[in-house]
Amino acid sequence: MRIEPYDPSQLDAVIRLSLRAWAPVFDSLQKVMDLDVYQEFYPDWRVSQQKAVEEVCAATETKVWVAIDSGSTVGFVAVKLHSESSLGEIYMIAVDPDSQRRGIGSALIEFALHWMKVAGMSVAMVETGGDPGHAPARCTYEKMGFGLLPVARYFKKL
């Protein structure tokens, strides 16, 4: 497995693996959120997530890398730098389900953390959900040394 800079020719592969990776997350979110709120946020989560990936991959303020294994794109990570606060943010990350639990996510995070440090950042941040679907992500972040800041966020459909 190698990590290399994202190239726009990899967009379709990144979208496909992302949607496959995030399917269990959105299933989990639907179960833990009020259904009306969930449907308001995610009338079609695949469409909104595809758009989010496209925007992140095209944005000048993000740096994106892909994980390649046996000639296939199996994961990606997008990083934003917030220079004013010396904060590097892992803004988006996904690993294809067929390639999970092989250290690819950890390798992408380690790569991103090193890049942030070289870029002069002193703190790294990653955000994820507290629902069961995000449990594997939380486990990986904690394994990589991230500390949790508990946040309560409430929603109500109007």
DRENBA-317140 format. One record per residue (C-alpha): residue number from 1; x, y, z; residue in three letters. Coordinates in pm, 1 decimal, always signed. Layout:
BEGIN
REC   n       c1       c2       c3 res
REC NUM        X        Y        Z Ala
...
***
This chain:
BEGIN
REC   n       c1       c2       c3 res
REC   1     +0.0     +0.0     +0.0 Met
REC   2   +124.9   +348.6    -82.9 Arg
REC   3     -8.6   +698.8    -19.2 Ile
REC   4    +11.4   +954.1   -296.5 Glu
REC   5   -134.5  +1296.4   -377.8 Pro
REC   6   -489.3  +1286.2   -509.9 Tyr
REC   7   -533.9  +1332.4   -883.2 Asp
REC   8   -871.5  +1439.5  -1029.2 Pro
REC   9   -874.3  +1121.1  -1239.0 Ser
REC  10   -928.4   +933.8   -908.4 Gln
REC  11  -1249.8  +1117.0   -819.4 Leu
REC  12  -1489.8   +840.2   -923.1 Asp
REC  13  -1294.9   +580.4   -722.9 Ala
REC  14  -1284.9   +808.3   -417.3 Val
REC  15  -1660.4   +870.2   -439.3 Ile
REC  16  -1738.5   +497.4   -477.8 Arg
REC  17  -1525.7   +389.4   -181.2 Leu
REC  18  -1658.3   +674.8    +32.3 Ser
REC  19  -2022.5   +590.0    -28.2 Leu
REC  20  -1954.0   +223.5    +48.8 Arg
REC  21  -1760.8   +316.4   +363.9 Ala
REC  22  -2024.7   +557.3   +490.7 Trp
REC  23  -2333.2   +340.0   +426.9 Ala
REC  24  -2318.6   +183.5   +778.1 Pro
REC  25  -2267.7   +529.6   +928.5 Val
REC  26  -2583.1   +668.9   +769.7 Phe
REC  27  -2778.3   +355.7   +865.5 Asp
REC  28  -2668.5   +416.9  +1223.4 Ser
REC  29  -2752.0   +787.8  +1211.7 Leu
REC  30  -3101.2   +711.0  +1083.8 Gln
REC  31  -3157.1   +484.0  +1384.9 Lys
REC  32  -3033.6   +729.8  +1649.0 Val
REC  33  -3176.7  +1055.2  +1510.9 Met
REC  34  -3534.0  +1172.6  +1508.3 Asp
REC  35  -3659.0  +1048.7  +1168.9 Leu
REC  36  -3796.7  +1390.1  +1063.7 Asp
REC  37  -3463.6  +1556.7  +1145.6 Val
REC  38  -3267.0  +1282.7   +967.9 Tyr
REC  39  -3483.4  +1315.3   +654.3 Gln
REC  40  -3443.9  +1693.7   +660.7 Glu
REC  41  -3063.3  +1666.3   +681.6 Phe
REC  42  -3025.9  +1366.9   +452.5 Tyr
REC  43  -3313.0  +1336.3   +203.4 Pro
REC  44  -3066.7  +1133.4     -4.9 Asp
REC  45  -2739.7  +1097.7   +183.7 Trp
REC  46  -2561.0   +946.5   -117.6 Arg
REC  47  -2624.7  +1258.7   -325.7 Val
REC  48  -2516.2  +1497.0    -48.0 Ser
REC  49  -2206.4  +1291.9    +37.8 Gln
REC  50  -2102.6  +1262.5   -325.7 Gln
REC  51  -2129.3  +1640.2   -353.8 Lys
REC  52  -1929.7  +1683.9    -30.9 Ala
REC  53  -1650.4  +1457.4   -159.6 Val
REC  54  -1644.6  +1637.3   -494.8 Glu
REC  55  -1620.9  +1975.2   -320.6 Glu
REC  56  -1345.9  +1862.9    -81.2 Val
REC  57  -1140.1  +1710.7   -360.8 Cys
REC  58  -1170.0  +2029.1   -569.8 Ala
REC  59  -1121.6  +2284.1   -289.6 Ala
REC  60   -801.1  +2482.7   -290.2 Thr
REC  61   -800.5  +2497.0    +91.0 Glu
REC  62   -780.2  +2118.9   +130.8 Thr
REC  63   -494.3  +1882.3    +60.1 Lys
REC  64   -603.4  +1531.6    -39.5 Val
REC  65   -410.5  +1204.0    -55.6 Trp
REC  66   -521.7   +858.1   -163.6 Val
REC  67   -417.8   +511.6    -51.1 Ala
REC  68   -337.6   +278.2   -340.5 Ile
REC  69   -321.3    -97.5   -294.8 Asp
REC  70   -266.9   -343.4   -580.6 Ser
REC  71   -338.8    -65.2   -829.0 Gly
REC  72   -674.5    +30.7   -673.7 Ser
REC  73   -774.2   +339.5   -475.9 Thr
REC  74   -873.7   +198.8   -135.4 Val
REC  75   -886.7   +508.8    +85.0 Gly
REC  76   -840.5   +883.1   +104.4 Phe
REC  77   -781.0  +1160.6   +353.3 Val
REC  78   -845.9  +1534.8   +317.9 Ala
REC  79   -671.5  +1787.0   +541.9 Val
REC  80   -737.6  +2154.0   +611.7 Lys
REC  81   -488.8  +2382.2   +781.0 Leu
REC  82   -610.8  +2659.9  +1010.0 His
REC  83   -287.2  +2856.0  +1030.5 Ser
REC  84   -426.4  +3133.0  +1253.9 Glu
REC  85   -478.9  +2877.9  +1532.5 Ser
REC  86   -196.9  +2640.5  +1429.0 Ser
REC  87   -456.9  +2366.9  +1388.9 Leu
REC  88   -450.4  +2090.3  +1131.9 Gly
REC  89   -785.1  +1922.8  +1068.5 Glu
REC  90   -848.8  +1581.5   +922.3 Ile
REC  91  -1155.1  +1702.7   +742.0 Tyr
REC  92  -1262.5  +1385.3   +564.5 Met
REC  93  -1135.8  +1027.3   +559.9 Ile
REC  94  -1266.7   +696.7   +429.4 Ala
REC  95  -1140.2   +346.3   +358.6 Val
REC  96  -1318.8   +103.3   +129.5 Asp
REC  97  -1498.0   -161.2   +341.1 Pro
REC  98  -1316.2   -441.8   +157.8 Asp
REC  99   -985.6   -290.8   +274.2 Ser
REC 100  -1076.7   -195.0   +631.2 Gln
REC 101   -905.5   -340.1   +937.7 Arg
REC 102   -573.6   -359.0   +753.9 Arg
REC 103   -418.0    -39.4   +891.4 Gly
REC 104   -496.1   +179.0   +590.2 Ile
REC 105   -695.6   +434.2   +789.6 Gly
REC 106   -418.7   +451.8  +1050.6 Ser
REC 107   -157.5   +495.4   +777.1 Ala
REC 108   -358.5   +778.2   +618.9 Leu
REC 109   -394.4   +948.5   +956.8 Ile
REC 110    -26.1   +907.6  +1038.5 Glu
REC 111    +64.1  +1050.8   +697.0 Phe
REC 112   -171.0  +1347.4   +748.6 Ala
REC 113    -38.2  +1414.8  +1100.0 Leu
REC 114   +320.0  +1419.7   +975.2 His
REC 115   +224.7  +1656.9   +692.7 Trp
REC 116    +45.7  +1889.2   +939.0 Met
REC 117   +350.9  +1897.6  +1167.5 Lys
REC 118   +585.2  +1975.5   +878.3 Val
REC 119   +341.0  +2251.6   +773.5 Ala
REC 120   +388.3  +2412.8  +1116.6 Gly
REC 121    +68.5  +2305.6  +1291.6 Met
REC 122    +90.0  +2231.9  +1663.3 Ser
REC 123   -248.1  +2063.9  +1718.3 Val
REC 124   -444.5  +1814.3  +1510.2 Ala
REC 125   -820.2  +1765.4  +1517.8 Met
REC 126  -1063.5  +1516.8  +1370.5 Val
REC 127  -1439.5  +1517.5  +1422.1 Glu
REC 128  -1673.4  +1218.9  +1415.2 Thr
REC 129  -2010.0  +1102.9  +1542.7 Gly
REC 130  -2092.3   +943.8  +1876.3 Gly
REC 131  -2336.2   +692.5  +1726.4 Asp
REC 132  -2260.4   +319.5  +1688.7 Pro
REC 133  -2184.8   +357.8  +1316.7 Gly
REC 134  -1889.4   +582.5  +1396.5 His
REC 135  -1745.8   +348.7  +1664.6 Ala
REC 136  -1471.3   +208.2  +1437.4 Pro
REC 137  -1360.2   +563.3  +1351.2 Ala
REC 138  -1352.2   +663.8  +1718.9 Arg
REC 139  -1147.4   +354.1  +1798.2 Cys
REC 140   -895.5   +440.2  +1526.6 Thr
REC 141   -864.4   +802.9  +1637.2 Tyr
REC 142   -811.3   +702.3  +1998.9 Glu
REC 143   -554.1   +441.2  +1891.4 Lys
REC 144   -372.6   +719.9  +1704.0 Met
REC 145   -355.6   +929.4  +2023.4 Gly
REC 146   -644.5  +1170.5  +1977.6 Phe
REC 147   -822.6  +1276.7  +2297.1 Gly
REC 148  -1200.2  +1316.7  +2307.5 Leu
REC 149  -1369.3  +1651.2  +2377.0 Leu
REC 150  -1729.3  +1563.8  +2469.0 Pro
REC 151  -1980.9  +1780.8  +2286.0 Val
REC 152  -2358.1  +1772.8  +2310.9 Ala
REC 153  -2544.0  +1878.6  +1996.3 Arg
REC 154  -2923.0  +1875.5  +1994.0 Tyr
REC 155  -3161.0  +1894.2  +1698.2 Phe
REC 156  -3534.3  +1953.5  +1664.0 Lys
REC 157  -3740.3  +1960.1  +1345.3 Lys
REC 158  -3931.3  +2287.2  +1312.9 Leu
***
